[in-house]
């Protein structure tokens, strides 16, 4: 079945409180998607972000982002008063997230709400804590310890808690009991609101496409609680870290810095850690995009302490055995493989064996550095997902203004683009008209925005993950135009 969707991060939704949330604007966006003939809402990872604010560097693979907890919903639930937050300074630019200000402003408000939650002794909160204990206990203690030690990485904590010695952990749990409860309370709010939002979307025929980073942050509850799953030395520090080698886009490559998995250890217990992680994600999402799929065939390992990714080397990943374990344990899941980047015949073979659809990016189709090849729409097979661009790419209008002139000329000729219609609309129509089973467009492209609305520039810090839509960005006229194109290109959902 041919379908279409829109990529819109939660943080990019409008709200008066500095960042998008799981509240009324999220439900309004779902209504817009349904009216526009869309089938899917794709989002970025929703975990709590660490330094750099990237959703791909999170303090936990399981926890939700506290910033996404909707404060007006907490008022309706009786744990906040409007005057406790509505007149606070949430930033001067409604089109840009100010993460530094959010950090200072949001947590004091959430503490007030959690204090009331804990005083109410709600049975559903206790049930949530019991049900999620397998990750929540470690995460809440991790965050409480992080606050105690001034936010420094757990690699620099005192040895007792750093190396998880029983006596030190027992002492910390007693001393930090109130803080631990606070972090549990925030997660209760997040999960309660997320469950309601996902139910609202599914009832209106909208499925949620989530995004699972292949790697986890070194400074995370995941690595602290399960260090044996990773390639760490005796002190708990990584011997090598993740990244991408130099290519035509980056002379130094990309140094992500994440610890690498101990795939041999994971194979020994049937990849149990990963299976828990994927199973948990499908409680959040209907479809899961697995980031950096090629890393399961082979991964790029960079010596710890390097300043660039130049001196890394490729090492073998788990291969098809990993995905066979997923299918045996979890059944056939709706997974999209992010198969972009440097691909070898072995990676192509792994994608075929897995049976997952890969990704096509139209902006790559016209790149003279690699000839475009399989990204040109006439070469697609139905079993793929097409994007004009992803969160790591410029917007269509930004790309048209900044790409090599020859590439832009080729795109205009191939796609028959016109200024009158708008380059963005012509490129999106090409994606919708393509054979791809699913076509997903960034919301910024639907609005025809330029580079100012770009989500992320890889290998840069401090300027990313900030774009937000203005109130009223979507309306019935825009929905009707999208609906007509979905009708023309036979992408309307069966509702």
WOPEHU-V442617 format. One record per pair of residues at least 24 apart in sequence whose C-alpha atoms are under 10 Angstrom apart, sorted by the first residue. I is the first residue (numbers start at 0). GAP is how many residues later the second one is. If there is no record, write none. Layout:
BEGIN
i->(I I)
gap->(GAP GAP)
END
This chain:
BEGIN
i->(0 0 0 0 0 0 0 0 0 1 1 1 1 1 1 1 1 1 1 1 1 1 1 1 2 2 2 2 2 2 2 2 2 2 2 2 2 2 2 2 2 2 3 3 3 3 3 3 3 3 3 3 3 3 3 3 3 3 3 3 3 3 3 3 3 4 4 4 4 4 4 4 4 4 4 4 4 4 4 4 4 4 4 4 4 5 5 5 5 5 5 5 5 5 5 5 5 5 5 5 5 5 6 6 6 6 6 6 6 6 6 6 6 6 6 6 6 6 7 7 7 7 7 7 7 7 7 7 7 8 8 8 8 8 8 8 8 8 8 8 8 8 8 9 9 9 9 9 9 9 9 10 10 10 10 10 10 10 10 10 10 10 10 10 11 11 11 11 11 11 11 11 11 11 11 11 11 12 12 12 12 12 12 12 13 13 13 13 13 13 13 13 14 14 14 14 14 14 14 15 15 15 15 15 15 15 16 16 16 16 16 16 16 16 16 16 16 16 16 16 16 16 17 17 17 17 17 17 17 17 17 17 17 17 17 17 17 17 17 18 18 18 18 18 18 18 18 18 18 18 18 18 18 18 18 19 19 19 19 19 19 19 20 20 20 20 20 20 20 20 20 20 20 21 21 21 21 21 21 21 21 21 21 21 21 21 21 22 22 22 22 22 22 22 22 22 22 22 23 23 23 23 24 24 25 25 25 25 26 26 26 26 26 27 27 28 28 28 28 29 29 29 29 29 29 29 29 29 30 30 30 30 30 30 31 31 31 31 31 31 32 32 32 32 32 32 32 32 33 33 33 33 33 33 33 33 33 34 34 34 34 34 34 34 34 35 35 35 35 35 35 35 35 35 35 35 35 35 36 36 36 36 36 36 36 36 36 36 36 36 36 36 36 36 37 37 37 37 37 37 37 37 37 37 37 37 38 38 38 38 38 38 38 38 38 38 38 38 38 38 39 39 39 39 39 39 39 39 39 39 39 39 39 40 40 40 40 40 40 40 40 40 41 41 41 41 41 41 41 41 41 41 41 41 42 42 42 42 42 42 42 43 43 43 43 43 43 43 44 44 44 44 44 44 45 45 45 45 46 47 48 48 49 49 49 49 50 50 50 50 50 51 51 51 51 51 51 51 52 52 52 52 52 52 52 52 53 53 53 53 53 53 54 54 54 54 55 55 55 55 55 55 55 55 55 56 56 56 56 56 56 56 56 56 56 57 57 57 57 57 57 57 57 57 58 58 58 58 58 58 58 58 58 58 58 59 59 59 59 59 59 59 59 59 59 59 59 59 60 60 60 60 60 60 60 60 60 60 60 60 60 60 61 61 61 61 61 61 61 61 61 61 61 61 61 61 62 62 62 62 62 62 62 62 62 62 62 62 62 63 63 63 63 63 63 63 64 64 64 64 65 65 65 65 65 65 65 65 65 66 66 66 66 66 66 66 66 67 67 67 67 68 68 68 68 68 68 68 68 68 68 68 69 69 69 69 70 70 70 70 70 72 72 73 73 73 73 73 73 74 76 76 77 77 77 78 78 78 78 78 78 78 78 78 78 79 79 79 79 79 79 79 79 79 80 80 80 83 83 83 83 84 84 92 93 93 93 93 93 94 94 94 94 94 94 94 94 95 95 95 95 95 95 95 95 95 96 96 96 96 96 97 97 98 98 98 106 109 109 109 109 109 110 110 110 110 110 111 112 112 112 112 113 113 113 113 113 113 113 113 114 114 114 114 115 116 116 116 116 116 117 117 117 117 123 123 124 124 124 124 124 124 125 125 125 127 127 127 127 127 127 128 128 128 128 128 131 131 131 132 133 134 134 134 135 135 135 135 135 136 136 136 136 136 136 137 137 137 137 137 137 138 138 138 138 138 138 138 138 138 139 139 139 139 139 139 139 139 139 139 139 139 139 140 140 140 140 140 140 140 140 140 140 140 141 141 141 141 141 141 141 141 142 142 142 142 142 142 142 143 143 143 143 143 143 143 143 143 143 143 144 144 144 144 144 144 145 146 147 147 147 151 152 152 152 153 153 153 153 153 153 153 154 154 154 154 154 154 158 160 161 161 161 161 162 162 162 162 162 162 163 163 190 193 194 194 197 197 197 197 201 203 204 204 204 205 205 205 206 206 206 207 207 207 207 207 208 208 208 208 208 208 208 208 208 208 209 209 209 209 209 209 209 209 209 209 209 210 210 210 210 210 210 210 210 210 210 211 211 211 211 211 211 211 211 211 212 212 212 212 212 212 213 213 213 213 213 213 213 213 213 213 213 214 214 214 214 214 214 214 214 214 214 214 215 215 215 215 215 216 216 216 216 216 217 217 217 217 218 218 221 222 222 225 226 226 226 227 227 227 227 228 228 228 228 228 228 228 228 228 228 228 229 229 229 229 229 229 229 229 230 230 230 230 230 230 231 231 231 231 236 237 237 237 238 238 238 238 238 239 239 239 239 239 239 239 239 240 240 240 240 240 240 240 240 240 241 241 241 241 241 241 241 241 241 242 242 242 242 242 242 242 242 242 243 243 243 243 243 243 243 243 243 243 243 243 243 244 244 244 244 244 244 244 244 244 244 244 245 245 245 245 245 246 246 247 247 248 248 249 249 249 250 250 250 251 251 251 251 251 251 252 252 252 252 252 252 253 253 253 253 253 253 254 254 254 254 254 254 254 254 254 254 255 255 255 255 255 256 256 256 256 256 256 256 256 256 257 257 257 258 258 258 259 259 259 259 260 260 261 261 262 262 262 262 262 263 263 265 265 266 266 266 266 269 269 269 269 269 270 270 270 270 270 270 271 271 271 273 273 273 274 274 274 274 274 274 274 275 275 277 277 277 278 278 278 278 281 281 281 284 285 285 285 286 286 286 286 287 287 287 287 287 288 288 288 288 288 288 288 288 288 289 289 289 289 289 290 290 290 290 290 291 291 291 291 291 292 292 292 292 292 292 292 292 292 292 293 293 293 293 293 293 293 293 293 293 293 293 293 293 294 294 294 295 295 295 295 295 295 296 296 296 296 296 296 296 296 296 297 297 297 318 318 318 318 318 318 318 319 319 319 319 319 319 320 321 322 322 322 322 323 323 326 335 335 336 336 337 339 354 355 355 356 356 356 356 356 356 356 356 357 357 357 357 358 358 358 358 358 358 358 358 359 359 359 359 359 359 359 359 359 359 360 360 360 360 360 360 360 360 361 361 361 361 361 361 361 361 361 361 361 362 362 362 362 362 362 362 362 362 362 362 362 362 362 362 363 363 363 363 364 364 364 365 365 365 365 365 365 365 365 365 365 366 366 366 366 366 366 366 367 367 367 367 367 368 368 370 371 375 375 375 375 376 376 376 376 376 376 376 376 377 377 377 378 378 379 379 379 379 380 380 380 380 381 381 381 381 381 382 382 382 382 383 383 383 383 383 384 384 384 384 384 384 384 385 385 385 385 385 385 385 385 385 385 385 385 386 386 386 386 386 386 386 386 386 386 387 387 387 387 387 387 387 387 387 387 387 387 388 388 388 388 388 389 389 389 389 389 389 390 390 390 390 390 390 390 390 391 391 391 391 391 391 392 392 392 392 392 392 393 393 393 393 393 393 393 393 393 393 394 394 394 394 394 394 394 394 394 394 394 394 394 394 395 395 395 395 395 395 395 395 395 395 395 395 395 395 395 396 396 396 396 396 396 396 396 396 396 396 396 397 397 397 397 397 397 397 397 397 398 398 398 399 399 399 400 400 401 421 422 423 423 423 427 428 428 428 428 429 430 431 431 431 431 431 431 432 432 432 432 432 432 433 434 436 437 438 442 442 442 443 443 443 445 445 445 446 446 446)
gap->(381 435 436 437 489 490 491 492 493 37 380 430 432 433 434 435 436 437 484 487 488 489 490 491 34 35 36 37 382 429 433 434 435 436 437 483 486 487 488 489 490 491 29 32 33 34 35 36 37 381 382 427 428 432 433 434 435 436 437 482 485 486 487 488 489 28 31 32 33 34 35 36 37 201 202 203 204 382 433 434 435 436 437 438 486 27 32 33 34 35 36 37 203 381 433 434 435 436 437 438 439 440 33 34 35 36 37 202 380 382 383 384 433 434 435 436 437 438 33 34 35 36 383 433 434 435 436 460 461 32 33 34 35 36 37 46 382 433 434 446 456 458 459 32 33 34 35 36 57 58 458 32 33 35 54 56 57 85 86 454 455 456 457 458 31 83 84 85 431 432 443 453 454 455 456 457 458 82 454 455 456 457 458 460 80 81 454 455 456 457 458 459 55 75 79 453 454 455 456 70 71 73 74 75 78 455 50 53 54 55 68 69 70 71 72 73 74 77 80 85 88 89 49 71 72 73 74 75 76 77 78 79 80 81 83 84 87 88 450 48 49 50 51 71 72 75 76 77 78 79 80 83 447 448 449 47 48 49 50 77 448 449 44 45 46 47 48 49 50 51 169 172 173 45 46 47 48 49 51 168 170 171 172 173 174 175 176 45 46 47 48 49 50 51 170 171 173 174 46 48 49 173 45 446 44 171 174 175 169 170 171 173 174 446 447 172 444 445 446 167 168 170 171 172 174 175 176 177 169 170 173 174 175 448 442 443 444 446 447 448 168 171 172 173 441 446 449 450 167 170 171 172 445 449 458 459 461 169 440 441 443 444 445 447 448 439 440 441 442 443 444 445 446 447 448 449 450 456 168 169 442 443 444 445 446 447 448 449 450 454 455 456 457 458 167 168 169 401 402 441 444 445 448 453 454 455 162 163 165 166 167 168 169 399 401 452 453 454 455 456 161 162 165 166 167 168 169 246 247 398 399 400 453 160 165 166 167 168 169 246 399 400 165 166 167 168 169 243 245 246 247 398 399 400 165 166 167 168 242 246 348 165 166 167 168 169 245 347 164 165 166 167 168 244 164 165 166 238 165 172 50 168 101 167 169 170 48 100 168 410 411 47 408 409 410 411 412 413 46 47 408 409 410 411 412 413 402 407 408 410 411 412 156 157 158 410 155 156 157 158 159 160 161 200 235 156 158 159 160 161 162 163 199 200 201 155 157 158 159 160 161 162 163 164 80 83 84 157 158 159 160 161 162 163 164 75 76 78 79 82 83 156 157 159 160 161 162 163 74 78 151 152 154 155 156 159 160 161 216 217 219 220 70 72 73 74 77 125 159 160 214 215 216 218 219 222 69 72 73 76 77 120 121 123 124 125 127 128 158 122 123 124 125 126 127 130 121 122 125 126 37 40 41 44 117 120 121 123 124 32 35 36 39 40 43 119 123 121 122 125 126 37 41 117 118 119 120 121 122 123 124 125 119 120 123 124 35 38 39 42 118 116 120 36 39 40 43 115 119 38 36 40 35 38 39 31 33 34 35 36 37 38 39 40 41 29 30 31 32 33 34 35 36 37 28 31 32 24 25 28 29 24 25 375 373 374 375 376 377 357 358 371 372 373 374 375 376 357 367 368 369 370 371 372 373 374 367 368 369 370 371 367 368 363 366 367 79 72 73 75 76 79 68 71 72 74 75 70 69 72 73 76 67 68 69 70 71 72 74 75 63 66 67 70 69 65 68 69 71 72 60 63 64 67 64 68 59 60 62 63 64 67 58 59 62 56 57 59 60 63 64 52 55 56 58 59 52 55 56 51 142 86 87 90 44 47 48 51 85 36 43 44 46 47 84 42 83 84 86 87 88 41 44 45 48 81 82 83 85 86 33 36 37 39 40 41 42 43 44 45 46 47 81 28 31 32 35 36 38 39 40 42 43 80 38 41 77 78 79 80 82 83 36 37 39 40 41 77 78 28 29 31 32 33 34 35 36 37 38 39 24 27 28 31 34 35 73 32 24 28 31 67 65 66 67 64 65 66 67 69 70 82 63 64 69 80 81 82 76 63 62 63 73 74 61 62 64 71 72 73 60 61 93 90 88 89 85 86 87 88 84 291 288 289 290 80 287 289 78 79 80 76 77 78 79 80 73 75 76 77 78 79 80 125 126 127 71 72 74 75 76 77 78 79 80 125 126 70 74 76 77 78 79 80 124 125 127 65 66 69 76 77 78 79 80 126 76 77 78 79 80 125 44 46 47 60 76 77 78 79 80 81 82 27 28 41 42 43 44 45 46 76 77 80 41 42 43 44 45 39 40 41 42 43 39 40 41 42 39 40 51 36 38 47 32 34 35 33 34 37 38 30 31 32 33 34 35 36 37 42 44 45 28 29 30 31 32 33 35 36 28 29 30 31 32 34 27 28 29 30 67 65 66 67 62 63 64 65 66 60 61 62 63 64 65 66 72 59 60 61 62 63 64 65 68 71 53 57 58 59 60 61 62 67 70 52 56 57 58 59 65 66 67 69 51 55 56 57 58 64 65 66 68 69 70 97 98 55 56 57 63 64 65 66 67 68 69 97 62 63 64 65 66 94 95 121 122 120 209 59 208 209 57 58 59 55 56 57 58 59 207 55 56 57 58 59 206 54 55 56 204 205 206 45 46 47 51 52 53 54 55 57 204 46 52 53 202 203 44 45 46 47 48 49 50 51 52 43 44 46 42 43 45 39 40 41 42 38 56 55 56 33 53 54 55 59 53 54 52 56 51 54 55 58 51 52 55 56 59 47 50 51 52 54 55 53 54 57 48 51 52 47 48 50 51 52 54 55 50 54 48 52 55 47 50 51 54 48 51 52 49 47 48 49 46 47 48 49 45 46 47 48 49 45 46 47 48 49 67 68 69 70 45 46 47 48 49 45 46 47 48 49 45 46 47 48 49 43 44 45 46 47 48 54 57 58 65 25 43 44 45 46 47 48 49 50 52 53 54 56 57 24 44 52 24 25 26 27 51 54 25 46 47 49 50 51 52 53 54 46 48 49 27 28 30 31 32 34 35 29 30 31 32 33 34 33 32 27 30 31 32 29 30 27 48 49 47 48 47 24 28 27 28 24 25 26 27 28 79 80 81 25 26 27 28 24 25 26 27 28 77 79 80 24 25 26 27 28 29 30 71 76 79 24 25 26 27 28 29 32 70 24 25 26 27 28 34 49 65 66 68 69 24 25 26 27 30 31 32 33 36 37 40 44 45 48 64 24 25 29 43 42 45 46 37 38 40 41 42 43 44 45 46 48 36 37 39 40 41 43 44 36 38 39 40 42 35 38 36 35 35 38 55 58 37 38 53 54 56 57 58 59 52 56 57 55 56 54 55 56 57 53 54 55 56 52 53 54 55 56 52 53 54 55 51 52 53 54 55 46 50 51 52 53 54 55 42 44 45 46 48 49 50 51 52 53 54 55 40 41 44 45 49 51 52 53 54 55 36 39 40 41 42 43 44 51 52 53 54 57 39 51 52 53 56 50 51 52 64 65 66 51 63 64 65 66 67 73 74 62 63 64 65 66 72 58 61 62 63 64 65 50 51 56 57 58 59 60 61 62 63 29 47 48 49 50 51 53 54 55 56 57 58 59 60 27 28 29 30 31 32 46 48 49 50 52 53 54 55 58 25 26 27 28 30 47 48 51 52 53 54 56 26 47 50 51 52 53 54 55 56 25 51 52 24 50 51 49 50 49 26 25 24 25 26 57 56 57 59 60 59 58 53 54 56 57 58 59 52 53 55 56 57 58 55 54 54 53 52 26 30 31 24 25 29 28 32 36 26 27 31)
END
